[in-house]
Amino acid sequence: MSKKALAILTILIAIVLDQVIKIYVKTHFILGEEVLVFDWFRIHFVENNGMAMGFEFGGKTGKLFLTLFRIVAVGLIIYWLSNNIKRKVHNAVIIGISLIFSGAVGNIIDSVFYGVIFDHPKHSVATLFPETTDGEFFYGKVVDMFYFPIWEGILPDWIPFVGGEMYTFFQYIFNPADSYITIGVALLFIFSKQAFPKEEKKETKTVDA
């Protein structure tokens, strides 16, 4: 398989899987609903405006800026991926960049389209392609569902600032697109020599007079 085909296949599978899972959760779960898979793994449906770990800023203006910034970033990632395909780098690097691209695109789709292709009930599941919706393009919310509360307990008193408080690890809820970005960055870190090769300095020969 060529490196270009590997990148395209990785991107297609990743984006389709991301959207299938998100659409299923949004059309089968009420916002805030949780299903216990294991004690340390739950499906918990939440939505956010797209900032990492649920952080938000700037209201609607900040939301629009974030979405436009991501679209620009995706263009740069495509350029980066194309260059690495031409350089014929290690397949792990191609997959890593492709996953980062897929993760960014997956969350952009939520932000750009989910405001208009779903309705927004508060106490029932959403409908895909409803007759009417009060949402807007570029103002959809990102769907998150994977929750791994691996450990819950009270932190020791000797820990600065948070000692003696209840703590959950891992407390953040994320989606497939987020995990793609994390895995992609990890691959680039592991294969950093192939992803970010150092330019060899050309030795200059001096001629004696």
Secondary structure, DSSP 8 states (H G I E B T S, - for coil): --HHHHHHHHHHHHHHHHHHHHHHHHHHS-TT-EEEEETTEEEEEEEESS-GGG---SHHHHHHHHHHHHHHHHHHHHHHHHHHHHHT--HHHHHHHHHHHHHHHHHHHHHHHHHHHB---SSS---BS-S-----TT---EEEEEE---EEEE--TTSTTTTTSEEEET--EE-HHHHHHHHHHHHHHHTHHHHS-------------
